[in-house]
């Protein structure tokens, strides 16, 4: 398979820390980046959470999800079902 080059600009100190980490786990930066890219393509997602929500909001969302899973909240298939339930 033909190869290509990906050039990434980053802070010099960050690059050094990344190289050190990769070395510690027996990789080099190229292999680590390829692992990341292959995971993104395979899973069709970034393989870690990216959020701008504050920690408190993340906690509230997790609590709501847990309440829903435990049956403490009602879920609805669509807005019409919600409205019908509210107008009872």
C-alpha distances in whole Angstrom, upper triangle without the diagonal:
4,6,10,13,16,19,22,26,28,31,31,33,31,28,30,31,27,26,29,28,25,26,29,27,24,21,21,20,17,16,19,18,14,17,19,16,15,18,19,17,18,21,22,24,24,25,28,31,32,35,38,41,43,44,47,45,42,45,47,44,43,47,47,44,46,49,47,46,49,51,53,52,52,48,48,46,47,49,52,52,53,56,57,58,59,61,63
4,7,10,13,17,20,23,26,29,29,32,29,26,29,30,26,25,29,28,25,26,29,27,25,22,20,20,16,16,19,17,14,17,19,16,16,20,20,18,19,23,22,24,25,26,29,32,32,35,38,41,43,44,47,45,43,46,47,45,44,48,48,45,47,50,49,47,51,53,54,53,53,50,50,47,48,50,53,53,54,56,58,59,60,62,64
4,7,10,13,16,20,22,26,26,28,26,23,25,26,23,22,25,25,22,23,26,24,22,19,17,16,12,13,16,14,12,15,17,14,14,18,18,17,19,22,22,23,23,24,27,29,29,33,35,38,41,41,44,43,40,43,45,43,42,46,46,44,46,49,47,46,50,51,53,52,52,49,49,47,48,50,52,53,53,56,58,58,59,62,63
4,7,10,13,17,19,23,23,26,24,21,23,25,22,21,24,24,21,23,26,25,23,19,17,15,12,14,16,13,12,15,16,13,14,18,18,16,19,22,21,22,22,23,25,28,27,31,33,36,38,39,43,41,39,42,44,41,41,45,45,43,45,48,47,46,49,51,52,51,51,48,48,46,46,48,51,52,52,54,57,57,57,60,62
4,6,10,13,16,19,19,22,20,17,20,22,19,18,22,22,19,21,24,23,22,18,15,13,10,13,14,12,11,15,15,13,15,18,18,17,20,22,22,22,21,22,24,27,26,29,31,34,36,37,41,40,37,40,42,40,40,44,44,42,44,47,46,45,49,51,52,50,51,48,48,47,47,48,51,52,52,54,57,57,57,60,62
4,6,10,13,16,17,20,17,15,18,19,16,16,20,20,18,20,23,22,21,17,15,12,9,12,13,10,10,14,13,11,14,16,15,16,19,21,19,19,18,19,21,23,22,25,27,31,33,34,37,36,34,37,39,37,37,41,41,39,41,44,43,43,46,48,49,47,48,45,45,44,44,45,49,49,49,51,54,54,54,57,59
4,7,10,13,14,17,15,13,16,18,15,15,19,20,18,20,23,23,22,18,15,12,11,14,14,11,13,16,15,14,17,19,18,19,22,23,22,21,19,21,22,24,23,25,27,30,32,33,37,36,34,37,39,37,37,41,42,40,42,45,44,44,47,49,50,48,49,46,47,46,46,47,50,51,50,52,55,55,55,58,60
4,6,10,11,14,12,10,14,15,13,14,17,18,16,19,22,21,21,18,15,11,11,14,13,10,13,16,14,13,17,18,17,18,22,22,21,20,17,19,20,21,20,22,23,27,29,30,33,33,31,34,36,34,34,38,39,37,39,43,42,42,45,47,47,46,47,44,45,44,44,45,48,49,48,50,53,53,53,56,58
4,7,9,12,11,9,13,15,13,14,17,18,18,20,22,23,23,20,17,13,14,17,16,13,16,19,17,17,20,21,20,22,25,25,24,22,20,21,21,22,20,23,23,27,28,29,33,32,31,34,36,35,35,39,39,38,40,43,43,43,46,48,48,47,48,45,46,45,45,46,50,50,49,51,54,54,53,57,59
4,6,9,7,7,10,11,11,12,15,16,16,18,20,21,22,19,16,13,14,17,15,13,17,19,17,17,21,21,20,23,25,25,25,22,19,20,20,21,19,21,21,25,26,27,30,30,29,32,34,33,33,37,38,37,39,42,42,41,44,46,46,45,47,44,46,45,45,46,49,50,48,51,54,53,53,56,58
4,6,5,6,9,10,11,12,14,15,16,18,20,21,22,20,17,14,17,19,17,16,20,21,19,20,24,24,23,26,28,28,27,25,22,23,21,22,20,22,22,25,26,27,30,30,29,32,34,34,34,37,39,38,39,42,43,43,45,47,47,46,48,46,47,47,47,48,51,52,50,52,55,55,54,57,59
4,5,5,6,9,10,11,12,14,15,16,18,20,21,19,16,14,16,19,17,17,20,22,20,22,25,25,25,27,30,30,30,27,24,24,24,25,23,25,25,29,29,29,33,34,32,34,37,37,36,40,41,40,42,45,45,45,48,50,50,49,51,49,50,50,50,51,55,55,53,56,59,58,57,61,63
4,5,5,6,9,10,11,12,14,15,17,19,20,18,16,14,17,19,17,17,21,22,21,22,26,26,25,28,30,30,30,28,24,24,23,24,23,24,25,27,27,27,31,32,30,32,36,35,35,38,40,39,40,43,44,44,46,48,48,48,50,48,50,50,50,51,54,54,53,55,58,57,56,60,62
4,5,5,6,9,10,11,12,14,15,17,18,16,14,12,15,17,14,14,18,19,17,19,22,22,22,25,27,26,26,24,20,20,19,20,19,21,22,24,25,25,28,29,27,30,33,32,31,35,37,35,37,40,41,40,42,45,45,44,46,44,46,46,46,47,51,51,49,52,55,54,53,57,58
4,5,5,6,8,10,10,12,14,15,16,14,11,9,12,14,12,12,16,17,16,18,21,21,21,24,26,26,26,24,20,20,20,22,21,23,24,27,27,28,31,32,30,32,35,34,34,37,39,37,39,42,42,42,44,47,47,46,48,46,48,47,48,49,52,52,51,53,56,55,55,59,60
4,5,5,6,9,10,10,12,14,15,14,12,10,14,15,14,15,18,19,18,20,23,23,24,26,28,28,29,27,23,23,22,24,23,26,27,29,29,29,33,34,32,34,37,36,35,39,41,39,40,44,44,43,46,49,49,48,50,48,50,50,50,51,55,55,54,56,59,58,58,61,63
4,5,5,6,9,10,10,13,14,13,12,11,14,16,13,14,18,18,17,20,22,22,23,26,27,27,28,25,22,21,20,21,21,23,25,27,27,26,30,31,29,30,34,33,32,35,37,36,37,40,41,40,42,45,45,45,47,46,48,48,48,49,53,53,51,54,57,55,55,59,60
4,5,5,6,9,10,11,12,10,9,7,11,12,9,11,14,14,13,16,18,18,19,22,23,23,24,22,19,18,17,19,19,22,24,26,26,26,30,30,28,30,33,32,31,34,36,35,36,39,40,39,41,44,44,44,46,44,45,45,46,47,51,51,49,52,55,53,53,57,59
4,5,5,6,9,10,10,9,7,6,10,11,10,11,14,15,15,17,19,20,21,23,25,25,26,24,21,20,20,23,23,26,27,30,30,30,34,34,31,33,37,36,34,38,40,38,39,42,43,42,44,47,47,47,49,47,49,48,49,50,54,54,53,55,58,57,57,60,62
4,5,5,6,9,10,10,9,9,13,14,12,14,17,17,17,20,22,22,23,26,27,27,28,26,23,22,21,24,24,27,28,31,30,30,33,34,32,33,37,36,34,38,40,38,39,42,43,42,44,47,47,47,49,48,50,49,50,52,55,55,54,56,59,58,58,61,63
4,5,5,6,9,8,9,9,13,12,10,13,15,14,15,18,19,19,21,23,24,24,26,24,20,18,18,21,21,24,26,28,28,27,31,32,29,30,34,33,31,34,37,35,35,39,39,38,40,43,44,44,46,44,46,46,47,49,52,52,50,53,56,54,54,58,59
4,5,5,6,5,5,6,9,9,7,10,12,12,13,16,17,17,19,21,22,22,24,22,20,18,18,21,22,25,27,30,30,29,33,33,30,32,35,34,32,36,38,36,36,40,40,39,41,44,45,45,46,45,46,46,47,49,52,52,51,54,56,55,55,59,60
4,5,5,5,6,8,11,11,10,13,15,15,16,19,20,20,22,25,25,26,28,26,23,21,22,25,26,29,31,33,33,32,36,37,34,35,39,37,36,39,41,39,39,43,43,42,44,47,48,48,50,48,50,50,51,53,56,55,54,57,60,58,59,62,64
4,6,8,9,11,14,13,12,15,17,16,17,20,21,21,23,26,26,26,28,27,24,21,21,24,26,28,31,32,32,31,34,35,32,33,37,36,34,37,39,37,37,41,42,40,42,45,46,46,48,47,49,49,50,52,55,55,53,57,59,57,58,61,62
4,6,9,11,13,11,10,14,15,13,15,18,18,18,21,23,23,23,25,24,21,19,19,22,24,27,30,31,32,30,34,34,31,32,36,34,32,35,38,35,35,39,40,38,40,43,44,44,46,44,46,46,48,50,53,52,51,54,56,55,56,59,60
4,7,10,12,10,10,14,14,13,15,18,18,19,21,23,23,24,26,25,23,21,22,25,27,30,32,34,35,33,37,37,34,36,39,37,35,39,41,38,39,42,42,40,43,46,47,47,49,47,49,48,50,52,55,54,54,57,59,58,58,62,63
4,7,8,6,6,10,11,10,12,15,15,16,19,20,20,22,24,23,20,19,20,23,24,28,30,33,33,33,36,36,33,35,38,36,35,38,40,37,38,42,42,40,42,45,46,46,48,46,47,47,48,50,53,53,52,55,57,56,57,60,62
4,6,5,6,9,10,11,13,14,16,17,19,20,21,23,24,23,21,19,21,24,24,28,30,33,34,33,37,37,34,36,39,37,36,39,41,39,40,43,43,42,44,47,48,48,49,47,49,48,49,51,54,54,53,56,58,57,58,61,63
4,6,5,6,8,10,11,12,14,15,17,18,20,21,22,21,18,17,19,22,22,25,27,30,31,31,34,34,32,34,37,35,34,38,39,37,38,42,42,40,43,46,47,46,47,45,46,46,46,48,52,51,51,53,56,55,55,59,60
4,5,5,6,9,10,11,12,14,15,16,18,20,21,20,18,18,19,23,23,26,28,31,33,33,36,36,33,36,38,36,35,39,40,38,39,43,42,41,44,46,47,47,48,45,46,45,46,48,51,51,51,53,56,55,56,59,61
4,6,5,6,9,10,10,12,14,15,16,18,19,19,17,16,18,22,23,26,29,31,33,32,36,36,32,35,37,35,34,38,39,36,38,41,41,39,42,44,46,45,46,44,45,44,45,47,50,50,49,53,55,54,55,58,59
4,5,5,6,9,10,11,13,14,15,17,18,17,14,13,15,18,19,23,25,28,29,29,32,32,29,31,34,32,31,34,36,33,34,38,38,36,39,42,43,42,43,41,42,41,43,44,48,47,47,50,52,51,52,55,56
4,5,5,6,9,10,11,12,14,15,16,15,13,13,14,17,18,21,24,27,28,28,32,31,28,31,33,31,30,34,35,33,34,38,37,36,39,41,42,42,43,40,41,40,41,43,46,46,45,48,51,50,50,54,55
4,5,5,6,8,10,11,12,14,15,15,13,13,16,19,20,23,26,29,31,31,34,33,30,33,35,33,32,36,36,34,35,39,38,36,40,42,43,42,43,40,41,40,41,43,46,46,46,49,51,50,51,54,56
4,6,5,6,9,10,10,12,14,13,12,11,13,17,18,22,25,27,29,29,32,31,28,30,33,30,29,33,34,31,32,36,35,33,36,39,40,39,40,38,39,38,39,41,44,44,44,47,49,48,49,52,53
4,6,5,6,9,10,11,12,11,9,8,10,14,15,18,21,24,26,26,29,28,25,27,30,27,26,30,31,28,30,33,33,31,34,37,38,37,38,35,37,35,36,38,42,41,41,44,46,45,46,49,51
4,5,5,6,9,10,10,10,9,10,13,16,16,20,23,25,27,28,31,30,27,29,32,29,28,32,32,30,32,35,34,33,36,38,39,38,39,36,37,35,36,38,41,41,41,44,46,46,46,49,51
4,5,5,6,8,10,11,10,10,14,17,18,22,25,27,30,30,33,31,28,31,33,30,29,33,33,30,32,35,34,32,36,37,39,38,39,36,36,35,36,38,41,41,41,44,46,45,46,50,51
4,5,5,6,8,8,8,7,11,14,15,19,23,24,27,26,29,28,25,27,29,26,25,29,29,26,28,31,30,28,32,34,35,34,35,32,33,32,33,36,39,38,38,41,43,42,43,47,48
4,6,5,5,5,5,6,10,12,13,17,20,22,25,25,28,26,23,26,28,25,24,28,28,25,27,31,29,28,32,33,35,33,34,31,32,30,31,33,36,36,36,39,41,41,41,44,46
4,6,5,7,9,10,13,16,17,20,23,25,28,29,31,29,26,29,31,28,27,31,31,28,30,33,31,30,33,35,37,35,35,32,32,31,31,34,37,37,37,40,42,42,43,45,47
4,6,8,10,10,14,16,18,21,25,26,29,29,32,30,27,29,31,27,26,30,30,27,28,32,30,28,32,33,35,34,34,31,32,30,31,34,36,36,36,39,41,41,42,45,46
4,5,8,8,11,13,15,18,22,23,26,26,28,26,23,25,27,24,23,26,26,23,25,28,26,25,28,30,32,30,30,28,28,27,28,30,33,33,33,36,38,37,39,42,43
4,7,9,12,13,14,17,21,22,25,26,28,26,23,26,27,23,23,27,26,23,26,28,26,26,29,30,32,30,30,27,27,26,26,29,32,32,32,35,37,36,38,40,42
4,6,8,10,11,14,17,19,22,22,24,22,19,22,24,20,20,24,24,21,23,26,25,24,27,29,30,29,29,26,27,25,26,28,31,31,31,34,36,35,36,39,41
4,6,7,8,12,15,17,20,20,23,21,18,21,23,20,20,23,24,21,24,27,25,25,28,30,31,30,30,28,29,28,28,30,33,33,33,35,38,37,38,41,43
4,7,9,13,16,18,20,20,23,21,18,20,22,20,19,23,23,21,22,26,25,24,27,29,30,29,30,28,29,28,29,31,35,34,33,37,39,38,38,42,43
4,6,10,13,15,16,16,19,18,15,17,19,17,16,20,21,19,20,24,23,22,25,28,28,27,29,27,28,28,29,31,34,34,33,36,38,37,37,41,42
4,6,10,11,13,13,16,14,11,14,16,14,13,17,18,16,18,21,21,21,24,26,26,25,26,24,26,26,27,28,32,31,30,33,35,34,34,38,39
4,7,9,12,12,15,14,12,15,17,15,15,19,19,18,20,23,23,23,26,28,28,26,28,26,27,27,27,28,32,32,30,33,36,35,34,38,40
4,5,8,10,12,11,9,13,14,12,14,17,17,17,19,22,22,22,25,27,26,25,26,24,26,26,26,26,30,30,28,31,34,33,32,35,38
4,6,9,11,10,10,13,14,13,15,18,18,18,21,23,23,24,27,28,27,26,27,26,27,28,27,27,31,31,29,31,34,33,32,35,38
4,6,8,6,6,10,11,10,12,15,15,16,18,20,20,22,24,25,24,22,24,23,25,26,25,25,29,29,26,29,32,30,29,33,35
4,5,5,6,9,10,11,13,14,16,17,19,20,21,23,25,26,24,23,26,25,27,28,28,28,31,31,28,31,34,32,31,34,36
4,5,5,6,9,10,11,12,14,15,16,18,20,21,22,24,23,22,25,25,27,29,29,29,32,32,29,31,34,32,31,35,37
4,5,5,6,9,10,11,12,14,15,16,18,20,21,23,21,20,23,23,25,28,28,27,31,30,27,29,32,30,29,32,34
4,5,5,6,9,10,10,12,14,15,16,18,20,21,19,18,20,20,22,24,24,24,27,27,24,26,29,27,26,30,31
4,5,5,6,9,10,11,12,14,15,16,18,20,19,18,20,20,22,24,24,24,28,27,25,27,30,28,27,31,32
4,5,5,6,9,10,10,12,14,15,16,18,17,17,19,20,22,24,25,25,29,28,25,28,30,28,27,31,32
4,5,5,6,9,10,10,12,14,15,16,15,14,17,17,20,22,22,22,26,24,22,24,27,24,23,27,28
4,5,5,6,9,10,11,12,14,15,14,13,15,15,17,19,20,20,23,22,20,23,25,23,23,26,28
4,5,5,6,9,10,10,12,14,13,13,16,15,19,20,22,22,26,24,22,25,27,25,25,28,29
4,5,5,6,9,10,10,12,11,11,14,15,18,21,22,22,25,23,21,24,26,23,23,27,27
4,5,5,6,9,10,11,9,8,11,11,15,17,18,19,21,20,17,20,22,20,19,23,24
4,5,5,6,9,10,10,9,11,11,14,16,18,19,22,20,18,21,23,21,21,25,25
4,5,5,6,9,9,9,12,13,16,18,20,22,24,22,20,23,25,22,23,26,26
4,5,5,6,5,6,9,11,14,17,19,20,22,20,18,21,22,19,19,23,23
4,5,5,6,5,7,7,11,14,16,17,19,17,15,19,20,17,18,22,22
4,5,8,8,10,10,13,15,18,20,22,19,18,22,22,20,21,25,24
4,6,8,10,12,15,18,20,22,24,21,19,23,23,20,21,25,24
4,5,7,9,12,15,18,19,21,17,16,20,20,17,18,21,21
4,7,10,13,17,19,19,21,18,16,19,19,16,17,20,20
4,6,10,13,15,16,17,15,12,16,16,13,14,18,17
4,7,10,12,13,14,11,9,13,13,10,11,15,15
4,7,9,10,12,9,8,12,13,11,12,16,16
4,5,7,9,6,6,10,10,9,11,14,15
4,7,8,7,8,11,12,12,14,16,17
4,5,6,7,9,10,11,13,15,16
4,5,5,6,9,10,10,12,14
4,5,5,6,9,10,11,13
4,5,5,6,9,10,11
4,6,5,6,9,10
4,5,5,6,9
4,6,5,6
4,6,5
4,6
4
